[in-house]
Amino acid sequence: MLKAVAVSDGKMINVFRRASLARGEGHASYEELSRIGVLYKEHSRETLPALMSGERRKRDERGYTVQSKIKFVHPFHRFWYTFIEPHAEEIERGDFNAFFDRFDSSFDRFVSYTFEDLSNALIKRTFERLDPVSEKGNYWDRHNEFDLMAKTERNLMIVGECKWKGHKICKSQVSKLKSKCERSGLKPDILALFSKSGFSKELKSSNDPKILCFDLNDFEKLLA
């Protein structure tokens, strides 16, 4: 189950399926691993529309279940069960080839999750004086997944995209993010973009107060 949490999207049913566990077994395993402080559950913030008496759900909503995500309490455990545990026998024999192959192919994906966590911490730090963040984290629904969705005490909604990639974020990414928000019924007051490789000149010069751009230098604030 721990290996399944490390390499899946974290949604409970997907974790149980990848770990070949029945739901009862999966929930029991989670409860024990949560009790000893290895895993925790991030609840979905999606709400399905309330139904009137006798009303049926729309066809695309039938059979859909709002799912929580299972995550590691300590990032080191995600590293261990992504890279070490799957190749433990080879490593014990002194054969590190499989480990390095996986490390080379999966490291950026691994770091991208940490980048999302740090981005959530940075958005909290950014707003802590003027309008503190009251909730933050990933947001997912039946249509989309968002790296960040935060709300402040004054009910300001911030939706963010985090890119741990080797190319700059350009204005087309903003259009895609707006389209995703529209499909998911989100009406953000601010779009926050976090980029390892910076931003295009067009995006940096837009001066749109509703778009915040954070590059790697901005993360130094978290060290203060």
C-alpha positions in Angstrom: 0.0 0.0 0.0 2.8 2.4 0.8 4.4 1.8 -2.6 0.9 2.5 -4.2 0.6 5.8 -2.3 4.0 6.8 -3.5 3.4 6.4 -7.2 -0.3 7.0 -7.6 -2.4 10.2 -7.6 -3.3 9.4 -4.0 -7.1 9.0 -4.4 -8.2 6.3 -2.1 -9.9 4.0 -4.6 -6.9 4.3 -7.0 -4.5 3.5 -4.2 -6.5 0.4 -3.1 -6.7 -0.8 -6.7 -3.0 -0.3 -7.3 -2.2 -2.2 -4.1 -4.6 -5.0 -5.0 -6.6 -4.4 -1.8 -10.3 -4.8 -1.3 -11.9 -1.6 0.1 -12.2 -3.1 3.6 -8.6 -4.1 3.6 -7.5 -0.8 2.2 -9.4 1.2 4.8 -8.1 -1.0 7.6 -4.5 -0.6 6.3 -4.9 3.1 6.1 -6.3 3.4 9.6 -3.3 1.5 11.1 -0.7 3.5 9.0 -2.4 6.7 10.0 -2.4 5.7 13.7 1.4 5.2 13.7 1.9 8.6 11.9 2.9 7.5 8.4 -0.1 8.5 6.4 -2.8 11.2 6.6 -6.0 11.9 4.6 -6.6 15.1 2.7 -10.3 15.5 2.2 -11.8 16.6 -1.0 -13.4 20.1 -1.0 -15.7 19.2 -3.9 -19.4 19.4 -3.2 -22.0 17.9 -5.5 -25.1 19.9 -6.1 -28.0 19.1 -3.7 -30.9 17.3 -5.3 -34.6 18.2 -5.0 -37.0 15.5 -3.9 -37.3 12.9 -6.6 -34.6 14.5 -8.7 -31.9 12.3 -10.2 -28.3 13.1 -10.7 -27.1 14.0 -14.2 -25.8 11.1 -16.2 -22.1 12.1 -15.9 -22.5 12.4 -12.1 -24.1 8.9 -11.5 -21.7 6.4 -10.0 -19.2 9.2 -9.2 -17.8 9.2 -5.7 -16.0 12.2 -4.1 -12.7 10.8 -2.9 -10.2 11.8 -0.3 -6.4 11.5 -1.0 -3.9 9.6 1.0 -0.6 11.3 1.6 2.6 10.7 3.5 3.1 12.7 6.7 6.9 12.9 6.0 8.2 13.4 2.5 11.1 11.0 3.2 8.7 8.1 3.2 7.5 9.0 -0.3 11.1 9.0 -1.4 11.7 5.7 0.2 8.7 3.9 -1.2 9.2 5.5 -4.7 12.8 4.7 -5.2 14.2 2.4 -2.5 11.6 -0.2 -1.5 10.7 -1.3 -5.0 14.4 -2.3 -5.6 15.3 -3.3 -2.1 16.5 -6.8 -3.1 18.8 -5.5 -5.9 20.2 -2.8 -3.6 21.0 -5.4 -0.9 22.9 -7.4 -3.5 24.9 -4.3 -4.4 23.1 -3.8 -7.8 22.0 -0.2 -8.1 21.1 -0.1 -11.8 17.3 -0.4 -11.4 17.4 2.2 -8.7 19.2 4.8 -10.8 17.0 4.0 -13.8 13.9 4.8 -11.8 15.6 7.8 -10.2 16.5 9.3 -13.5 13.1 8.7 -15.0 10.9 9.7 -12.0 12.8 12.3 -10.1 11.2 15.3 -11.7 7.7 13.9 -11.0 8.8 13.2 -7.4 10.1 16.8 -6.9 6.9 18.3 -8.5 4.9 17.1 -5.5 7.3 18.8 -3.1 7.2 21.9 -5.2 3.4 21.9 -4.9 3.7 21.7 -1.1 6.2 24.5 -1.0 4.0 26.6 -3.3 1.1 26.2 -0.8 3.4 27.3 2.0 4.5 30.3 0.0 1.0 31.5 -0.8 0.2 31.3 2.9 3.3 33.3 3.7 2.5 35.9 1.0 -1.0 36.7 2.4 -0.3 36.2 6.1 -0.2 39.9 7.0 -3.0 41.5 4.9 -5.5 38.7 4.6 -4.4 35.3 6.2 -5.1 32.1 4.3 -7.7 30.0 6.1 -7.5 26.9 3.9 -5.1 25.7 1.2 -4.0 22.5 -0.6 -4.7 20.6 -3.8 -8.2 20.8 -5.2 -9.8 18.1 -7.4 -13.2 17.3 -8.7 -14.7 15.0 -11.4 -13.5 17.4 -14.1 -10.0 18.6 -13.1 -7.2 18.7 -10.6 -5.5 21.9 -9.4 -2.1 22.1 -7.7 -3.4 24.8 -5.4 -6.7 26.3 -4.2 -6.6 28.6 -1.3 -9.1 30.8 0.5 -8.4 33.7 2.7 -10.2 34.9 5.8 -11.9 37.6 3.6 -13.1 34.8 1.3 -10.6 35.6 -1.5 -10.1 32.6 -3.7 -6.7 31.8 -5.2 -6.2 29.1 -7.7 -2.6 28.1 -8.6 -0.6 26.1 -11.1 2.9 24.8 -10.2 5.3 23.9 -13.0 8.5 22.0 -12.2 9.6 21.9 -15.8 12.5 23.1 -18.0 10.6 25.8 -19.9 9.0 29.1 -19.0 5.3 29.6 -18.3 3.7 31.7 -21.0 0.3 33.4 -21.3 -1.3 30.4 -22.9 -1.0 28.6 -19.5 -3.1 31.3 -18.0 -5.8 30.7 -20.6 -5.7 27.0 -19.9 -6.0 27.5 -16.2 -9.0 29.9 -16.7 -10.7 27.2 -18.8 -10.1 24.6 -16.2 -11.6 26.9 -13.5 -14.7 27.5 -15.7 -15.2 23.8 -16.3 -15.0 23.1 -12.5 -17.2 26.0 -11.6 -14.4 27.9 -9.7 -14.4 31.7 -9.8 -10.9 32.7 -8.5 -10.1 36.3 -7.5 -6.4 35.6 -8.2 -4.4 33.2 -10.3 -1.1 32.2 -8.8 1.7 30.7 -11.1 4.8 29.0 -9.7 7.6 28.1 -12.0 11.0 26.5 -11.7 12.1 28.1 -15.0 10.5 31.5 -14.8 8.0 33.3 -17.1 7.8 34.6 -20.6 8.4 38.3 -21.2 4.8 38.7 -22.3 3.5 37.3 -19.0 5.9 39.3 -16.8 5.0 42.5 -18.5 1.2 42.0 -18.4 1.0 43.8 -15.0 -2.4 42.1 -14.3 -3.0 42.5 -10.5 -5.1 39.3 -10.6 -2.1 37.2 -11.8 0.7 36.5 -9.3 4.0 35.0 -10.6 6.5 33.2 -8.3 9.9 32.0 -9.5 12.5 30.1 -7.4 13.9 33.2 -5.9 10.5 33.9 -4.2 10.8 30.6 -2.3 13.7 32.1 -0.3 11.0 33.8 1.8 10.2 30.4 3.4 13.8 30.3 4.8 13.4 33.5 6.7 
